Every structure is written in structure tokens, then in C-alpha cells.
Amino acid sequence: MDSFAAFLDGSKFSATQIRFITLIIDELTANGMMEPARLFESPYVDQGHADVIFPADFDIIVNILRDVNANARPQGAA
């Protein structure tokens, strides 16, 4: 996902943070969208709480998800 690639680009994130973002990307790839509330469910909380893993960037992640959701088209839509 380009939105998360831009987020990670040029920044120094830990392996835990990158793994967390990879989980998000995997879900977005599989489903096309993801509600931010999912960040507080498994498998995400199994890695730790998003707002703790990304104390300064949590709002950015939520905004990226909202943007992806806003631009997602339902299957079958033209």
C-alpha cells in the first residue's frame, strides 16, 4: 500500500513497528479496507497496543486507514 510505504519511507522504525504495519497492509490487501477499531483487536493487540507501539504516529496511522477506506470502492462498483 502506497500510503503506508510513504509513512515508512525515510523513517527509522523498529522491527516491531514494521511488523505491525505489515499486518495492516496484509489486511488491506485481503479486504480492501480496514476500520481503525481493528487496531485494538487480534492480531494487532497480540503485537502490543498500537498507541503504545506508535506513541507519536498513532493518529497518522488512523488517518491513513480512514483515507484508504474513503477511497475504497465496494466490489462490483464501477
C-alpha positions in Angstrom: 0.0 0.0 0.0 1.5 3.2 -1.1 0.1 5.2 1.8 2.0 3.1 4.3 5.1 2.9 2.1 5.2 6.7 2.2 4.7 6.6 6.0 7.6 4.2 6.5 9.9 5.8 3.9 12.9 7.6 5.3 11.9 6.9 8.9 13.6 4.7 11.4 11.1 2.2 12.8 11.7 -0.8 14.9 11.2 -4.4 13.8 8.0 -4.4 15.9 6.7 -1.3 14.3 7.4 -2.6 10.8 5.8 -6.0 11.6 2.7 -4.1 12.9 2.4 -2.1 9.7 2.9 -5.2 7.6 -0.1 -6.8 9.4 -2.2 -3.7 8.4 -1.0 -3.9 4.8 -1.8 -7.6 4.7 -5.4 -7.0 5.9 -5.9 -4.1 3.5 -4.6 -6.3 0.6 -7.0 -9.1 1.6 -10.1 -6.9 2.3 -9.6 -3.6 0.6 -10.3 -1.7 3.7 -9.9 -1.8 7.5 -11.7 0.1 10.3 -9.3 1.8 12.7 -11.0 -0.1 15.6 -9.4 -3.3 14.3 -6.1 -1.9 15.7 -7.4 -2.9 19.1 -8.3 -6.5 18.2 -6.2 -9.6 17.4 -3.8 -10.0 15.7 -2.8 -6.4 16.3 -3.0 -6.4 20.1 -1.0 -9.6 20.0 1.9 -7.4 18.9 1.2 -4.7 21.5 -1.2 -1.7 21.6 -0.9 0.5 18.5 -0.9 3.7 20.5 2.0 2.4 22.6 4.0 1.0 19.7 3.5 4.3 17.8 3.1 6.9 20.5 3.8 9.8 18.2 2.4 8.3 15.0 -0.8 6.6 16.0 -3.0 9.4 14.7 -1.2 9.2 11.3 -2.0 5.5 11.0 -5.6 6.1 11.8 -5.8 8.9 9.3 -4.2 6.7 6.6 -6.8 4.0 7.3 -9.6 6.5 7.1 -8.2 7.8 3.8 -7.9 4.2 2.4 -11.5 3.4 3.5 -12.8 6.6 2.0 -11.3 5.8 -1.4 -12.2 2.1 -1.3 -14.9 1.0 -3.8 -17.3 -1.8 -2.9 -16.8 -4.9 -5.1 -18.9 -4.6 -8.2 -18.9 -0.8 -8.2 -17.9 0.9 -11.4 
